[in-house]
Amino acid sequence: MQFIARILTLILSFLITNFGFRNFHKFKLTILLFGLITGVYGQVNDTISIENVNVIPMDKEINLKNQNVLIADGKIISIEPFKREAIHTSHQVIDGTGKYLMPGFSEMHYHWRNKQGGIDRDFKLLVANGVTTVRNMAEYDWQDHMSIKDSIQKDKKFGPNYFTTGPYLNSNNLNTIEDAIAVVNLHKDKDYDFIKLADNLNKVVYLKVLEEAQKYHIPVIGHAQREMPLEFSLRMKSIEHVEEFVYVFNNEQRKDTLFLKQVIKQIKATRTVVVPTLVVFDFIIKCLDDQTFFKLNEYKNAQYMLTSDFKYWYSDENPFRKNLKGKVTDGMDALPRLEGYFEWMKTFTKMLADANVPLMTGSDTFGFVVPGFSLHEEFQFLNECGLTPFEILKATTITPAKYLNTIATEGTVSVGKNANLVLLNNNPIDDIKNTQTIEGVILKGKWLDREKLNSLLEDVQSLNK
Ligand SMILES: [Zn+2]
């Protein structure tokens, strides 16, 4: 392409020297050629070559050493062994020596909680943390997530690949057959990606939503229907929060390994995807214990919380402090009860992973669960459950891409896919903590180096002053 550009430049300079601008037609031709040259150069400008890099493609557990990855017009166009003598034709050359290139991460349980500051604030935090795909899990009254999604798609807004549910539906706004029909119609008309349900809906209403949604191929997702047998919840595409299984099963069932193994077989057979969201449960537990709660003051990523938000969550106005702390249920205080649940949730998550039930990473983003950073914390908790780094990386790359039906263009580092990638300084398959060693992010084929990512974080901090 540079060759064509050079030829066009030669023709242009020839025309200007020999004919000048006296002849109007020649002038028009000159403008046309100039347009062509900038067009061709523009394409050259979009080319990125990452040289001598280790590639973690994520379609299998492998590290392809010393590769050259060429990106043009937002897509990966070649992945080839690095040759030192290669001539760089790209506009942008990134030295990948000793670094690791992998698909961008997916935050599969995101909420935009703070009107103040706007959603752009969260997008900066997410992208700075290597998140290139987000599934938003509710639309509150004051929000319009389809317009946000549209603006991102049209490049009018800086943000990750965006998917969204409609309004969060619970028994307050979804209580009759008529509601069920209206809700599905709303989702169809507005083209939301998912219908999100809360737990404990009326059975007839729940079944009607499923039936109506199926007509229009709108996936239904959400919490478990705790009062119904598990099979009812497994009719949804995914179940949010492994915590839900605590309430679907009774005390005896949770302790019965044989029962749990059977249940996991049942989950696997339905191909329901589970999003554990462990980090948010850890945060709730921290709110119930004075010692861990007051320590949140030292939490380093609190600097990215809105000041007003920090003040609210770091006070006794915090709803978990106010309503849950010290509450005794069945003769047991909330703190040891939730701690017990958390241990069970970790064991159950490991069992799900061992049985190859598809898992996805999501963090629930509220309070001290700060967008972007919280996803890496979720990785840590999944690691604590006993999942290998590769299993965790799958849950944030290839599994979400399959789930979102974007596997043709996302989820792996392979030729023909969109360039939504992260460049890491250390190997994430060796240690999941290495997902935090972000050197740069490629979002829609655009390179954001460490300096740029830092400036995104600084932007967010400056809003809090
Ligand atoms: Zn949620």
Residues whose N, C-alpha, C, O or C-beta is under 5 A from the ligand:
A	BS01	ZN	M137
